[in-house]
Amino acid sequence: MNDWLDATLKARPVDDDGFADRVIAIGRAQDRTRLLLRLLLGVLALGVVAAAVGGFALHTIERVAGTDRLFGTFATPAMREEAFVRDWQRLAGHPALQRSHGGEAADARLAPIARRLDDQVAGRPCRRSPLADDCDTAFLIGMAHFSHIEVLPAHVSTTTWGTIVRGHLARAAAVDGATFAAAVDDAHAFARMLLAHRGNAAGLFAGITHEIEQARASGRDTGGAAPLFSTADADRLAELWWEGPVFLGAEASPATRALVADSPSVIACGARRDAPRTLETAIAFATDDAHRALLQRVADDADGCAAREPLPVKTALCETPDGAACAIYVATLQLPGVRGLFLPLLSPPPRHWEVKE
């Protein structure tokens, strides 16, 4: 009997026209859909977290290092050159920055003045804020009548000059508006002349702007004195001064090179002063005669700028720069294959330069 019952109840295939297979396929498809949705949601969540972390990191870098340093870190050489050209055209052509080109104007001789300041600087009266009464700033009166500084004492830092200028303006503001306006004109002229020697002298413009704003805030008569540059623009002027010689180099476009070479601005003194010591190297690695001639023209043009201090070649082969061994050494460096190894050294730098004394 059990055999009969087992045979009766034995499962037999039922023809359902594929219905069961379709149900199973639908279930599997739903499982795949749910899995894909979970993966998609996971990726989106990770993206949101990554964006939040990245944004926080960039915001932190901007706050700590500044937007300019962030730009300099991630910008391509083409972007740096574009930013340089844009800011050069906007700032360098300011009438107050025109460098002198000889003529009848007198030269300011600061060496005797600096000797008188030595004792003051040693005793720190010209570094205090506000300035001590025994800090003499009278030499700044009439600076607007000078064309350039003939001799700039190297031992007096730009920071000290800036402190003296701001103290001079603060004292003038306490007199009357006409005195203050004249002092501002003299301070602007002094800052322009100092830029012929030092790129960080652009910071004086920021100090002058601050003193004008301070005088206005205190209700003093400014005599119509107006700032020439904002603090941000003064900082950018210092960067342009230092970037000028590099954007004369091999990887800059001919138009950018000409912009620096033909500029009548005192900011172009950076290329003539050649503080980064790139001009001689750029001449050696010039890719064509036109570029080499432009660089040589800049090297020979110190009109309105401090004299350039060439960097002497100091190698075992070039103890005598005019010797045959040195000539062979320089010629070897200019070979196309060798030159390519050195060209990256002449590429435009990050937008932000650390300006030092």
C-alpha positions in Angstrom: 0.0 0.0 0.0 2.8 2.4 0.8 4.3 1.7 -2.6 1.0 2.7 -4.2 0.7 5.9 -2.2 4.3 6.9 -2.9 3.7 6.3 -6.6 0.5 8.4 -6.4 2.0 11.3 -4.5 5.3 11.3 -6.5 6.0 14.8 -7.9 5.4 15.0 -11.6 6.5 17.9 -13.8 3.9 20.4 -14.6 3.9 22.3 -17.8 3.4 26.0 -16.7 4.6 27.5 -20.0 7.8 28.9 -18.3 5.9 30.8 -15.6 8.1 29.6 -12.7 11.3 30.5 -14.7 9.9 33.9 -15.3 9.1 34.4 -11.6 12.7 33.3 -10.7 14.2 35.6 -13.3 12.1 38.5 -12.0 13.3 37.8 -8.4 17.0 37.7 -9.5 16.6 40.9 -11.5 15.1 42.6 -8.4 18.1 41.4 -6.4 20.5 42.8 -9.0 18.6 46.1 -9.0 18.7 46.4 -5.2 22.5 45.5 -5.3 23.1 48.2 -7.9 21.1 50.8 -6.0 23.1 50.0 -2.9 26.4 50.3 -4.8 25.2 53.6 -6.4 24.2 55.0 -3.0 27.5 53.9 -1.5 29.4 55.6 -4.3 27.4 58.8 -3.9 27.9 58.8 -0.2 31.7 58.3 -0.7 31.6 61.2 -3.2 29.9 63.5 -0.8 32.3 62.6 2.0 35.3 63.1 -0.4 34.0 66.4 -1.6 33.4 67.6 1.9 36.9 66.6 3.0 38.5 68.1 -0.2 36.6 71.3 0.2 37.6 71.6 3.9 41.2 70.9 2.9 41.2 73.5 0.2 39.6 76.0 2.5 42.2 75.3 5.1 45.0 75.7 2.6 43.5 79.0 1.4 43.3 80.3 4.9 46.8 79.2 5.9 48.7 79.8 2.6 46.4 82.1 0.7 44.6 81.9 -2.6 47.7 83.0 -4.5 49.8 80.2 -3.1 46.9 77.7 -3.9 46.9 79.1 -7.5 50.6 78.8 -7.8 50.5 75.1 -6.6 47.9 73.9 -9.1 48.2 76.3 -12.0 49.7 75.2 -15.3 52.5 77.3 -16.8 50.0 78.7 -19.3 47.7 79.8 -16.5 50.6 81.4 -14.6 51.6 83.3 -17.7 48.0 84.4 -18.4 47.7 85.7 -14.8 51.1 87.5 -15.0 50.2 89.3 -18.3 46.7 90.3 -16.9 48.1 91.8 -13.7 51.1 93.3 -15.4 48.9 95.2 -17.9 46.6 96.2 -15.0 49.2 97.5 -12.6 52.6 98.1 -14.1 51.4 100.9 -16.4 50.4 103.1 -13.5 51.7 106.6 -14.1 53.2 106.8 -10.6 55.4 103.8 -11.5 57.1 105.3 -14.5 60.8 104.9 -14.3 63.0 107.9 -15.0 64.9 108.1 -18.2 67.6 110.6 -17.4 66.9 114.3 -17.9 67.3 117.2 -15.5 65.8 115.5 -12.4 68.1 115.2 -9.4 69.3 112.0 -7.7 68.6 111.3 -4.1 71.7 110.4 -2.2 70.7 108.3 0.8 74.2 107.2 1.9 74.8 110.2 4.1 71.3 110.0 5.5 71.8 106.3 6.3 74.9 107.1 8.2 72.9 109.5 10.4 70.3 106.7 10.8 72.8 104.1 11.9 72.8 105.3 15.5 69.1 105.6 15.5 68.5 102.2 14.1 71.0 100.7 16.6 69.0 102.2 19.4 65.7 101.1 17.7 63.9 104.5 17.7 63.3 104.2 14.0 61.9 100.7 14.4 59.4 101.5 17.2 55.7 102.1 16.5 55.0 104.9 17.0 58.4 106.2 16.1 60.5 107.6 19.0 60.9 111.4 19.0 64.6 111.1 18.1 64.0 109.3 14.8 64.7 111.8 12.1 62.4 111.5 9.1 63.1 114.9 7.6 65.0 113.4 4.7 61.7 112.3 3.2 60.6 115.9 2.7 60.9 116.8 -1.0 61.4 113.2 -2.3 58.9 113.9 -5.0 61.5 116.2 -6.7 64.0 113.3 -7.2 64.1 110.9 -10.1 65.9 107.9 -8.5 68.1 106.9 -5.6 71.7 106.9 -6.7 73.1 105.0 -3.8 70.9 102.8 -1.6 72.6 101.6 1.6 72.3 97.9 1.8 72.4 97.7 5.6 69.1 99.6 6.0 66.3 97.0 5.4 63.1 97.7 3.5 61.2 97.0 6.8 63.1 99.8 8.4 62.4 102.2 5.5 58.8 101.2 5.7 58.6 101.9 9.4 60.2 105.3 8.9 57.8 106.2 6.1 54.7 105.3 8.1 56.0 107.2 11.1 56.7 110.3 8.9 53.1 110.2 7.5 51.7 109.8 11.0 53.5 112.9 12.2 52.5 114.8 9.1 48.8 113.9 9.6 49.0 115.6 13.0 49.9 118.9 11.4 47.4 119.7 8.7 46.0 118.4 5.4 48.4 120.2 3.2 51.4 118.8 5.1 50.0 115.3 5.0 49.2 115.4 1.3 52.8 116.6 0.5 54.2 113.8 2.8 52.1 111.2 0.9 53.4 112.4 -2.5 57.0 112.2 -1.1 56.3 108.7 0.3 54.9 107.5 -3.0 57.9 108.9 -4.8 60.3 107.2 -2.3 58.5 103.9 -2.8 58.8 104.1 -6.5 62.5 104.9 -6.3 63.1 102.1 -3.9 61.5 99.7 -6.3 64.4 100.3 -8.6 66.5 98.4 -6.1 64.2 96.0 -4.2 61.0 94.2 -5.2 59.7 94.1 -1.6 59.7 97.9 -1.6 56.2 97.6 -3.1 55.1 96.9 0.4 55.6 100.6 1.1 52.6 101.4 -1.0 50.5 99.2 1.3 51.9 101.1 4.3 51.1 104.4 2.8 47.5 103.2 2.0 47.1 102.1 5.6 48.3 105.5 6.9 45.8 107.4 4.7 43.0 105.2 5.9 44.1 105.7 9.5 44.1 109.5 9.0 40.6 109.4 7.5 39.3 107.1 10.2 40.5 109.5 12.9 38.8 112.4 11.2 42.0 114.2 10.2 42.3 116.4 7.2 44.2 114.4 4.5 44.4 117.3 2.0 42.9 115.1 -0.7 45.6 112.5 -0.5 44.5 109.2 -2.1 46.1 105.7 -2.1 47.6 104.5 -5.3 47.3 100.8 -4.6 45.4 98.5 -2.3 47.3 96.2 0.0 46.6 93.2 -2.3 47.8 95.1 -5.4 50.9 96.2 -3.6 51.7 92.6 -2.8 51.1 91.7 -6.4 53.5 94.4 -7.6 56.2 92.8 -5.5 55.5 89.4 -7.2 55.5 91.0 -10.6 58.9 92.6 -9.9 60.3 89.1 -9.1 58.5 87.3 -11.9 59.6 89.7 -14.6 63.0 88.1 -15.4 61.6 84.6 -15.4 58.8 85.6 -17.9 61.6 86.6 -20.3 62.8 83.0 -20.4 62.6 80.2 -22.9 59.1 79.0 -22.1 57.4 82.4 -22.1 55.7 83.5 -25.3 57.3 86.2 -27.4 54.5 88.6 -26.6 55.0 88.2 -22.9 58.7 88.7 -23.3 58.2 91.9 -25.2 55.7 93.1 -22.6 58.4 93.0 -19.9 61.3 94.2 -22.1 59.5 97.2 -23.5 57.8 98.3 -20.2 58.6 101.8 -19.0 57.5 100.8 -15.5 59.7 100.7 -12.5 58.3 97.1 -11.9 60.4 96.1 -15.0 63.5 96.9 -12.9 63.1 93.4 -11.6 64.1 92.1 -15.0 67.0 94.5 -15.2 68.1 94.1 -11.6 67.7 90.3 -12.1 67.5 89.3 -8.5 66.6 85.7 -9.3 69.8 85.5 -11.4 68.1 84.1 -14.5 69.0 86.6 -17.2 72.5 85.2 -18.0 71.1 81.7 -18.1 68.2 82.7 -20.3 70.6 84.4 -22.7 72.7 81.2 -22.8 69.6 79.0 -23.5 67.8 81.4 -25.9 66.3 79.4 -28.7 66.7 81.9 -31.5 68.5 85.1 -32.3 65.5 87.3 -31.8 65.0 86.1 -28.3 68.7 86.4 -27.5 68.8 90.0 -28.8 65.7 90.9 -26.7 67.4 89.5 -23.6 70.6 91.3 -24.3 68.7 94.6 -24.8 67.2 94.1 -21.3 70.5 93.3 -19.8 72.0 96.5 -21.3 69.1 98.7 -20.3 69.4 99.9 -16.7 67.9 103.3 -17.4 65.8 104.3 -14.4 66.8 101.1 -12.5 69.6 100.2 -10.2 72.6 98.7 -11.9 72.5 95.0 -12.4 74.9 92.8 -10.5 76.0 90.0 -12.9 76.4 86.5 -11.4 80.0 85.4 -12.1 80.5 81.9 -13.5 82.3 79.9 -10.8 83.2 76.4 -12.1 86.4 74.5 -12.5 86.2 75.0 -16.2 85.2 78.7 -16.0 87.6 80.2 -13.6 88.6 82.3 -16.6 85.2 83.1 -18.3 87.0 84.2 -21.5 89.1 81.0 -21.7 88.8 78.3 -24.3 87.7 75.6 -21.8 84.9 77.8 -20.5 83.8 78.6 -24.1 83.6 74.8 -24.8 81.7 74.3 -21.6 79.1 76.9 -22.4 78.8 75.7 -26.0 78.1 72.1 -24.7 75.3 73.4 -22.4 73.7 75.0 -25.4 73.5 71.8 -27.5 69.8 70.9 -28.2 69.9 67.6 -26.3 71.6 69.2 -23.3 69.6 72.4 -23.4 66.3 70.4 -23.1 67.5 69.1 -19.7 67.9 72.6 -18.4 64.8 74.3 -19.9 62.5 73.2 -17.0 64.7 75.3 -14.7 63.7 78.4 -16.7 60.0 77.7 -16.7 57.7 80.3 -15.2 57.5 79.9 -11.4 54.4 79.7 -9.2 52.5 83.0 -9.0 53.4 83.5 -5.4 57.0 84.3 -4.7 58.4 84.6 -1.2 59.7 88.1 -1.0 62.8 88.4 1.1 65.1 91.1 2.1 
